[in-house]
Amino acid sequence: MTGRPTPSTSSNSAEPAAATAGSGAPKVVAEGVPSSVRPDPLADDGRRPIAWLHIVAPGRGATPSVRSWCTCGRDLFAAGQARALALITDHARHRTICPLRADDRSAAA
């Protein structure tokens, strides 16, 4: 058959090559690449979101809307610029007085 490479009976290509200078240990990473173990950026630190604010501001001539909800049971919706701005302000106030957040603040202190 033509076009197929012949199988090699020499060393396995998956094995690391022996180092040519000095220690004789196999080379694991390229030079200049840090090999230290770093902390997992996706590790769970125990924090959970408890309050959300969803703002939809589509542009000129369209009505903005806001939804504010929290795991304590709060679920409010407002449409129109004046009501949306009022709900945004109220959401910020709720974050300071929410009983679920009060537990987080006392634990952090």
KAFEN-V153399 format. One record per residue. N is the residue number from 1. RES is the residue in three letters. PHI is phi in whole degrees, 0 to 359 (999 if undefined). OMEGA is omega in radians with two decimals (999 if undefined). NEAR is the number of other ideal C-beta (glycine too) atoms within 10 Angstrom. Layout:
BEGIN
n res phi omega near
N RES PHI OMEGA NEAR
N RES PHI OMEGA NEAR
END
This chain:
BEGIN
n res phi omega near
1 MET 999 3.14 3
2 THR 252 3.08 3
3 GLY 91 3.11 4
4 ARG 260 3.08 6
5 PRO 286 3.12 5
6 THR 280 -3.13 5
7 PRO 295 -3.12 5
8 SER 263 3.10 8
9 THR 257 3.14 5
10 SER 279 -3.04 5
11 SER 300 -3.14 8
12 ASN 288 -3.09 6
13 SER 286 3.13 7
14 ALA 277 3.12 5
15 GLU 280 3.12 8
16 PRO 292 3.12 9
17 ALA 285 3.13 9
18 ALA 290 3.12 9
19 ALA 291 -3.08 12
20 THR 268 -3.09 7
21 ALA 238 2.93 6
22 GLY 85 -2.84 6
23 SER 291 -3.11 7
24 GLY 85 3.11 8
25 ALA 280 3.12 9
26 PRO 293 3.14 10
27 LYS 278 -3.05 13
28 VAL 263 -3.13 9
29 VAL 231 3.12 8
30 ALA 288 3.12 7
31 GLU 296 3.11 5
32 GLY 87 3.13 5
33 VAL 267 3.13 7
34 PRO 294 -3.11 7
35 SER 248 3.13 7
36 SER 285 3.12 4
37 VAL 277 -3.13 6
38 ARG 254 3.12 6
39 PRO 295 -3.14 6
40 ASP 290 -3.12 7
41 PRO 291 -3.14 5
42 LEU 257 -3.12 5
43 ALA 295 -3.13 6
44 ASP 277 3.13 7
45 ASP 259 3.06 5
46 GLY 91 -3.14 4
47 ARG 281 3.13 7
48 ARG 224 3.06 9
49 PRO 290 3.13 7
50 ILE 235 3.14 15
51 ALA 226 -3.11 17
52 TRP 233 3.06 13
53 LEU 227 -3.14 16
54 HIS 247 -3.09 10
55 ILE 248 3.05 13
56 VAL 241 3.13 12
57 ALA 234 -2.98 11
58 PRO 289 3.11 9
59 GLY 129 -3.08 6
60 ARG 295 3.07 4
61 GLY 79 3.13 5
62 ALA 246 -3.08 9
63 THR 273 3.06 12
64 PRO 285 3.10 17
65 SER 219 -3.10 18
66 VAL 221 3.02 22
67 ARG 233 3.13 17
68 SER 239 3.08 21
69 TRP 216 -3.04 16
70 CYS 215 3.13 20
71 THR 289 3.08 12
72 CYS 282 3.11 13
73 GLY 117 3.14 7
74 ARG 291 3.07 15
75 ASP 205 -3.07 10
76 LEU 239 3.13 14
77 PHE 225 3.08 13
78 ALA 218 3.08 19
79 ALA 234 -3.08 13
80 GLY 100 -3.01 12
81 GLN 297 -3.08 12
82 ALA 295 -3.14 9
83 ARG 291 3.11 15
84 ALA 297 3.12 20
85 LEU 296 3.11 13
86 ALA 295 3.14 13
87 LEU 290 3.08 21
88 ILE 298 3.10 14
89 THR 296 3.13 10
90 ASP 294 3.11 15
91 HIS 297 3.12 21
92 ALA 298 3.10 12
93 ARG 294 -3.14 9
94 HIS 299 -3.13 18
95 ARG 297 3.13 14
96 THR 275 -3.07 9
97 ILE 247 -3.11 8
98 CYS 299 -3.14 18
99 PRO 297 3.12 8
100 LEU 290 3.12 14
101 ARG 285 3.12 16
102 ALA 299 3.09 11
103 ASP 296 3.13 11
104 ASP 294 -3.12 13
105 ARG 292 -3.14 10
106 SER 289 3.12 8
107 ALA 288 -3.11 7
108 ALA 283 -3.08 6
109 ALA 282 999 5
END
